[in-house]
């Protein structure tokens, strides 16, 4: 592999990290695992997966990421059914289609503002679930939310945050 290929690949990875991660997260829905799979994707890209510089980097790198996730599923004997695989593929494509980096940055900034507006108990619940990837029983124990109401509370919290993010972005435009 040439040094120019290595530099081009590194630059492409750096510029598209959040979008490649979005593809992986949409497929595995586990942030810790997604980070590991992202690192494997980077290694595969840098070790010599041949990229044609006349093509767009992001769709190609997203395909490499999807292949890394599929290999993980095969090795873990946890591959989703064909129907759910189709949905995951569609979600991973949506994660990178028509997404401007400015939109990602605006949403990320708005999320921080919206998290600051939450009551401490809900902010802690959010950070435990999505920041530390706590599973249900551990999440209920650490957050003092009843196990039976966690799913509903998290769904409402996500809707509330999405609404807040949309409002913050509208106000800045």
C-alpha positions in Angstrom: 0.0 0.0 0.0 1.3 3.4 -0.9 1.9 6.2 1.5 -0.6 8.4 -0.4 -3.3 5.7 -0.1 -2.6 5.5 3.6 -2.8 9.3 4.0 -6.0 9.5 1.9 -7.6 6.7 3.9 -6.6 8.3 7.2 -8.0 11.7 6.1 -11.2 10.0 5.0 -11.6 8.2 8.3 -10.9 11.4 10.3 -13.4 13.5 8.3 -16.1 10.8 8.5 -15.6 9.2 11.9 -19.0 10.2 13.3 -20.8 8.9 10.2 -19.0 5.6 10.1 -19.7 5.2 13.8 -23.4 6.0 13.1 -23.4 3.1 10.6 -22.0 0.7 13.1 -24.1 1.9 16.1 -27.2 1.6 14.0 -26.3 -2.1 13.3 -25.2 -3.2 16.8 -26.9 -0.7 19.1 -24.1 -1.0 21.7 -21.7 1.9 22.0 -18.8 -0.1 23.5 -19.1 -2.8 20.9 -19.5 -0.2 18.2 -16.2 1.5 19.2 -14.4 -1.9 19.0 -15.9 -2.6 15.6 -15.0 1.0 14.5 -11.3 0.3 15.4 -11.5 -3.0 13.5 -12.9 -1.1 10.5 -10.1 1.5 10.7 -7.5 -1.3 10.8 -9.0 -3.0 7.8 -9.1 0.3 5.8 -5.5 1.1 6.7 -4.1 -2.4 6.2 -4.9 -2.4 2.6 -8.6 -2.5 1.7 -8.2 -1.0 -1.8 -10.1 2.3 -2.2 -10.6 3.7 -5.6 -9.9 7.5 -5.2 -12.4 8.2 -8.0 -15.2 7.1 -5.7 -16.7 8.7 -2.7 -14.9 7.6 0.5 -17.9 7.5 2.9 -20.1 5.0 1.0 -17.1 2.7 0.5 -15.9 3.0 4.2 -19.5 2.4 5.3 -19.5 -0.8 3.3 -16.2 -1.9 5.0 -17.9 -1.1 8.4 -20.9 -3.2 7.5 -18.7 -6.1 6.5 -16.8 -5.9 9.8 -20.1 -6.0 11.7 -21.3 -9.0 9.7 -18.1 -10.9 10.4 -18.5 -10.1 14.1 -22.1 -11.5 14.0 -20.9 -14.6 12.3 -18.1 -15.2 14.7 -20.4 -14.6 17.7 -23.1 -16.7 16.0 -25.5 -13.8 16.5 -26.4 -12.8 13.0 -29.9 -11.2 12.8 -32.6 -12.7 10.7 -32.8 -11.8 7.1 -35.7 -9.4 7.6 -33.9 -7.6 10.5 -30.7 -7.6 8.5 -32.5 -5.7 5.7 -33.7 -3.1 8.2 -30.3 -2.7 9.7 -28.7 -2.2 6.3 -31.3 0.4 5.5 -30.7 2.2 8.8 -26.9 2.1 8.3 -27.3 3.7 4.9 -29.6 6.4 6.3 -27.0 7.1 8.9 -24.7 8.5 6.2 -27.0 9.6 3.4 -27.5 13.3 3.0 -26.0 14.1 6.4 -24.0 17.3 6.3 -21.2 17.5 9.0 -22.7 20.9 10.0 -26.0 19.1 10.8 -24.2 16.6 13.0 -22.3 19.3 14.8 -25.5 21.4 15.3 -27.3 18.4 16.7 -24.5 17.5 19.0 -24.3 21.0 20.3 -28.1 21.1 20.8 -28.0 17.8 22.6 -25.6 19.2 25.2 -27.8 22.2 25.7 -30.9 20.0 26.0 -29.2 17.6 28.5 -28.3 20.6 30.7 -32.0 21.5 30.8 -33.0 18.1 32.1 -33.6 17.4 35.7 -30.6 15.7 37.3 -32.4 12.4 37.7 -33.3 12.2 34.0 -29.8 13.4 32.9 -28.2 10.7 35.0 -30.6 8.1 33.5 -29.6 9.2 30.0 -25.9 9.2 30.8 -26.1 5.7 32.4 -28.0 4.2 29.5 -26.3 5.9 26.5 -23.0 7.1 27.9 -22.1 4.0 29.9 -24.4 1.5 28.1 -26.0 0.2 31.3 -28.4 -2.7 30.7 -31.9 -2.7 32.3 -31.3 -4.2 35.7 -28.1 -2.3 36.4 -29.8 0.9 35.0 -32.8 0.5 37.3 -30.5 -0.1 40.3 -28.2 2.9 39.6 -30.9 5.3 38.6 -33.5 4.4 41.1 -36.1 4.1 38.4 -38.5 1.1 38.7 -37.4 -1.6 36.2 -41.0 -1.9 34.8 -41.1 1.8 33.8 -37.6 2.1 32.4 -38.5 1.4 28.8 -41.4 3.9 28.8 -39.3 6.5 30.6 -36.4 6.2 28.2 -38.8 6.4 25.2 -40.3 9.6 26.6 -36.8 11.0 27.4 -35.6 10.4 23.8 -38.8 12.1 22.4 -38.3 15.0 24.7 -34.6 15.3 23.7 -35.4 15.1 20.0 -38.1 17.8 20.4 -35.6 20.0 22.3 -32.9 19.4 19.8 -35.2 20.4 16.9 -36.2 23.5 18.8 -32.6 24.5 19.6 -31.6 24.1 15.9 -34.6 26.1 14.7 -33.7 28.9 17.1 -30.1 29.1 15.8 -31.2 29.2 12.2 
